[in-house]
Amino acid sequence: MTARRTGPGSGVPAARPVLLNWRDSSHFRWDEPCVLCKKPTPLRSHDGEPVHKTCAEDWNAAHPEKAIEGRFVSDPEPRSRTRDASGDHA
């Protein structure tokens, strides 16, 4: 089985990167080389890997079968502070 190429000139459009939500302070530490591009980054994945957010998004788009496994994932959505819209207050 041969690998399918994507992107310019391949006839197959490249997957659009899904933007990651890495707003939590646990993603920010001291600079270390990115595991993907080797340039310094203060960002960390959920597993502690030093990686730029854009590098992680591009990697997920290029490896959709592995992105499902969760190497680079978003933070969980915060729970809403508002109550339901019914206006049912105490």
Backbone as numpy.savetxt, mean C-alpha at the origin, in Angstrom:
# Nx Ny Nz CAx CAy CAz Cx Cy Cz
4.52 -21.99 -19.01 3.67 -20.82 -19.01 4.57 -19.58 -19.01
4.28 -18.62 -19.86 5.09 -17.41 -19.93 4.40 -16.29 -19.17
5.22 -15.38 -18.64 4.68 -14.24 -17.90 4.15 -13.21 -18.90
3.03 -12.61 -18.54 2.47 -11.55 -19.38 3.08 -10.22 -19.00
3.54 -9.49 -20.00 4.05 -8.15 -19.74 2.90 -7.18 -19.73
3.01 -6.15 -18.90 2.00 -5.10 -18.87 2.69 -3.76 -19.06
1.89 -2.76 -19.37 2.42 -1.41 -19.48 2.63 -0.99 -20.92
3.36 0.13 -21.12 3.55 0.69 -22.45 4.21 -0.29 -23.40
3.66 -0.39 -24.59 4.24 -1.22 -25.63 3.90 -2.70 -25.55
3.22 -3.12 -24.49 2.93 -4.54 -24.35 1.55 -4.90 -24.87
0.70 -3.89 -25.10 -0.67 -4.15 -25.54 -1.60 -4.48 -24.38
-1.05 -4.62 -23.18 -1.85 -4.90 -21.98 -1.66 -3.73 -21.03
-2.75 -3.05 -20.66 -2.58 -1.90 -19.76 -2.08 -2.34 -18.38
-1.20 -1.54 -17.80 -0.69 -1.83 -16.45 -1.80 -1.60 -15.44
-1.76 -2.38 -14.37 -2.75 -2.21 -13.31 -2.54 -0.86 -12.65
-3.64 -0.22 -12.28 -3.57 1.06 -11.61 -3.28 0.81 -10.13
-2.26 1.48 -9.56 -1.94 1.25 -8.15 -3.09 1.65 -7.24
-3.35 0.83 -6.24 -4.32 1.15 -5.21 -3.57 1.94 -4.14
-4.08 3.12 -3.80 -3.40 3.96 -2.83 -3.54 3.38 -1.42
-2.43 3.33 -0.71 -2.40 2.80 0.64 -2.63 3.92 1.65
-3.31 3.62 2.73 -3.52 4.55 3.83 -2.50 4.20 4.91
-1.44 4.99 4.99 -0.41 4.80 6.00 -0.28 6.07 6.83
-1.36 6.51 7.46 -1.34 7.74 8.24 -0.89 7.53 9.68
-0.97 6.31 10.16 -0.61 6.02 11.53 0.88 6.27 11.75
1.23 6.80 12.91 2.62 7.14 13.22 3.55 5.93 13.26
2.99 4.73 13.39 3.84 3.54 13.43 4.56 3.28 12.11
4.15 3.94 11.04 4.80 3.77 9.73 6.04 4.66 9.58
6.28 5.56 10.53 7.38 6.52 10.41 8.45 6.23 11.46
9.68 6.02 10.97 10.84 5.78 11.84 12.04 6.49 11.24
13.22 6.03 11.52 14.45 6.59 10.99 14.67 6.09 9.56
15.51 6.81 8.81 15.77 6.43 7.42 16.56 5.13 7.32
16.10 4.28 6.43 16.80 3.07 6.02 16.54 2.90 4.53
17.34 2.10 3.82 17.11 1.90 2.38 15.79 1.16 2.13
15.05 1.64 1.16 13.80 0.99 0.72 14.14 -0.40 0.19
13.33 -1.39 0.56 13.60 -2.76 0.11 13.37 -2.92 -1.39
12.70 -1.96 -2.02 12.41 -2.07 -3.45 13.31 -1.19 -4.32
13.56 0.07 -3.92 14.35 0.96 -4.78 15.72 1.32 -4.19
15.96 0.92 -2.95 17.24 1.11 -2.25 17.54 2.55 -1.85
16.62 3.51 -2.07 16.81 4.90 -1.64 16.30 5.04 -0.21
16.87 5.96 0.59 16.47 6.10 1.99 14.99 6.47 2.13
14.36 5.90 3.15 12.96 6.22 3.46 12.72 6.07 4.96
11.90 6.97 5.54 11.52 6.81 6.95 10.28 5.93 7.11
9.67 5.51 6.00 8.42 4.74 6.08 8.67 3.26 6.30
7.70 2.61 6.97 7.75 1.17 7.21 6.41 0.55 6.87
6.46 -0.66 6.34 5.24 -1.42 6.10 4.73 -1.94 7.44
3.61 -2.64 7.43 3.07 -3.21 8.65 4.00 -4.27 9.24
4.82 -4.88 8.40 5.78 -5.88 8.86 7.12 -5.28 9.23
7.24 -3.93 9.17 8.48 -3.26 9.54 9.49 -3.12 8.42
9.11 -3.51 7.20 10.03 -3.36 6.07 10.16 -1.88 5.70
11.38 -1.35 5.54 11.52 0.01 5.05 11.13 0.07 3.58
10.12 0.87 3.26 9.62 0.95 1.88 8.87 2.26 1.68
9.11 2.90 0.53 8.33 4.08 0.18 6.88 3.66 -0.10
5.95 4.51 0.24 4.54 4.21 0.01 4.29 4.00 -1.49
4.86 4.85 -2.32 4.66 4.71 -3.77 5.30 3.43 -4.31
6.45 3.05 -3.76 7.08 1.79 -4.18 6.17 0.61 -3.83
5.59 0.65 -2.62 4.70 -0.42 -2.19 3.44 -0.47 -3.06
2.89 0.70 -3.40 1.70 0.74 -4.26 2.01 0.19 -5.65
3.16 0.56 -6.20 3.56 0.05 -7.51 3.81 -1.46 -7.46
4.42 -1.94 -6.38 4.67 -3.37 -6.23 3.35 -4.13 -6.17
2.39 -3.62 -5.40 1.07 -4.26 -5.33 0.41 -4.34 -6.70
0.52 -3.25 -7.48 -0.08 -3.23 -8.82 0.60 -4.23 -9.76
1.92 -4.39 -9.61 2.67 -5.30 -10.47 2.54 -6.76 -10.04
2.16 -7.01 -8.79 2.04 -8.37 -8.24 0.68 -8.56 -7.58
-0.42 -8.46 -8.34 -1.75 -8.54 -7.72 -2.01 -9.86 -7.01
-1.41 -10.95 -7.49 -1.63 -12.24 -6.84 -0.95 -12.30 -5.47
0.16 -11.57 -5.31 0.86 -11.54 -4.03 0.35 -10.42 -3.13
-0.22 -9.38 -3.72 -0.76 -8.27 -2.93 -1.90 -8.74 -2.06
-2.63 -9.75 -2.52 -3.74 -10.31 -1.75 -3.22 -10.93 -0.46
-2.01 -11.47 -0.50 -1.42 -12.11 0.68 -1.08 -11.09 1.76
-0.98 -9.82 1.40 -0.82 -8.78 2.40 0.58 -8.32 2.72
1.49 -8.31 1.76 2.83 -7.79 2.06 2.74 -6.29 2.37
2.07 -5.55 1.51 1.89 -4.11 1.71 0.38 -3.83 1.75
-0.13 -3.50 2.92 -1.57 -3.29 3.10 -1.83 -1.93 3.73
-3.08 -1.49 3.63 -3.50 -0.23 4.25 -3.82 -0.42 5.72
-3.79 0.69 6.44 -4.27 0.69 7.81 -5.77 0.44 7.78
-6.32 -0.15 8.84 -7.77 -0.31 8.89 -8.45 1.07 8.95
-9.63 1.14 8.37 -10.39 2.39 8.41 -10.75 2.71 9.86
-10.59 3.98 10.27 -10.98 4.32 11.63 -12.48 4.20 11.82
-12.88 3.84 13.03 -14.31 3.75 13.30 -14.88 5.15 13.35
-16.08 5.30 12.84 -16.73 6.60 12.79 -17.06 7.07 14.20
-16.90 8.35 14.44 -17.24 8.93 15.74 -18.71 9.33 15.81
-19.36 9.34 14.67 -20.76 9.75 14.64 -21.64 8.53 14.86
-22.78 8.75 15.43 -23.75 7.68 15.61 -24.52 7.50 14.32
-25.38 6.51 14.29 -26.15 6.28 13.08 -27.02 7.49 12.77
-27.44 7.61 11.53 -28.15 8.78 11.03 -29.58 8.90 11.57
-30.05 7.96 12.35 -31.43 8.01 12.81 -31.66 9.09 13.86
-30.58 9.65 14.39 -30.73 10.69 15.40 -31.12 10.15 16.75
-30.88 8.89 16.99 -31.27 8.24 18.24 -30.24 8.55 19.32
-30.46 9.63 20.03 -29.53 10.05 21.07 -30.08 9.77 22.44
-29.20 9.66 23.42 -29.63 9.40 24.80 -30.18 10.66 25.45
